[in-house]
Amino acid sequence: MSRNPIQKANLALVALGANLPSSAGIPAENLRFALEKILQLPQVVPVAVSRFWTTPAYPAGSGPDYVNAAAAFLCTMPPDALLAELHAIEAGLGRSREGARWQARGLDLDLLAYDGLVLPDASVQDRWRGLPPEEQPLHAPEQLVLPHPRMQDRGFVLAPLAEIAPGWVHPRLGRSVAQMLAALPAGALQGMRPASA
């Protein structure tokens, strides 16, 4: 009896963002380019894509407004292999991971979650999630940390994600995407607006 490989697939959640033009075009075209490339991967089956959102640059004043979105898909490759594919798509549009963090860019693809997987382990995930705000731009993990340690803090991640995976539950916080979005402080969504229907 043959097995359907999708039966072993995991739900991958990815945040997409861009605020500079690239060879693909304006930031919204960069996101469309990335989505097309992701969905061409042989071990990926699409589930849902959010609307595109226009979002003020983070941190404030660090560049032009972003276009942000979120995508959910089923994936049979390991999460580190998927992250390598995402980085290759970024590199295809000229993204370099050298230099300062949180700067303007033509494409940013973040693997937010892979089902309920916690990587590399709960204590490391908790440590990165608890990093003080003033330390966050100064440090980047050398290994994949899942769920993404900043996802619960960012309206530009949670608003698009809530459109496509409101019920996904953070395995360390025990809260759904919808609950994390509702728990954001006042002003966390200030300046955000849907850019597409």
Stockholm file with secondary structure:
# STOCKHOLM 1.0

chainA/1-197         MSRNPIQKANLALVALGANLPSSAGIPAENLRFALEKILQLPQVVPVAVSRFWTTPAYPAGSGPDYVNAAAAFLCTMPPDALLAELHAIEAGLGRSREGARWQARGLDLDLLAYDGLVLPDASVQDRWRGLPPEEQPLHAPEQLVLPHPRMQDRGFVLAPLAEIAPGWVHPRLGRSVAQMLAALPAGALQGMRPASA
#=GR chainA/1-197 SS CCCCGGGGCEEEEEEEEECSCBTTBSHHHHHHHHHHHHHHSTTEEEEEECCCEEECCSSTTSSSCEEEEEEEEEECSCHHHHHHHHHHHHHHTTCCCCSCSSCCCSCEEEEEEETTCCBSCHHHHHHHHTCCTTTGGGCCCSSCCBSCTTGGGCHHHHHHHHHHCTTCBCTTTCCBHHHHHHTSCTTTTTTCEESCC
#=GC SS_cons         CCCCGGGGCEEEEEEEEECSCBTTBSHHHHHHHHHHHHHHSTTEEEEEECCCEEECCSSTTSSSCEEEEEEEEEECSCHHHHHHHHHHHHHHTTCCCCSCSSCCCSCEEEEEEETTCCBSCHHHHHHHHTCCTTTGGGCCCSSCCBSCTTGGGCHHHHHHHHHHCTTCBCTTTCCBHHHHHHTSCTTTTTTCEESCC
//
